[in-house]
Amino acid sequence: MGTPANEMLKTIKTLSDAEKLKIVDALLEDLDKPDPEVDRVWADEAERRYKKFQEGSLKTTDYEQVMKRYRTQ
């Protein structure tokens, strides 16, 4: 007899892609634990970038330019 994980994997292989995605979403949600330190670092970075944007010292690229670049690749 296999481990519970191996038994689940056998069952998962029989599921539709939509059912598999539900399982993936549930697992990722369960594993995604909030980390206050990471949240603080990202908030600080966002604030830094916003200030630079307001000052006009942040180089920006128009959405259409970005999309044009990726459409031609």
Stockholm file with secondary structure:
# STOCKHOLM 1.0

chainA/1-73         MGTPANEMLKTIKTLSDAEKLKIVDALLEDLDKPDPEVDRVWADEAERRYKKFQEGSLKTTDYEQVMKRYRTQ
#=GR chainA/1-73 SS CCCHHHHHHHHHTTSCHHHHHHHHHHHHHHHCCCCHHHHHHHHHHHHHHHHHHHHTCSCCCCHHHHHHHHHCC
#=GC SS_cons        CCCHHHHHHHHHTTSCHHHHHHHHHHHHHHHCCCCHHHHHHHHHHHHHHHHHHHHTCSCCCCHHHHHHHHHCC
//
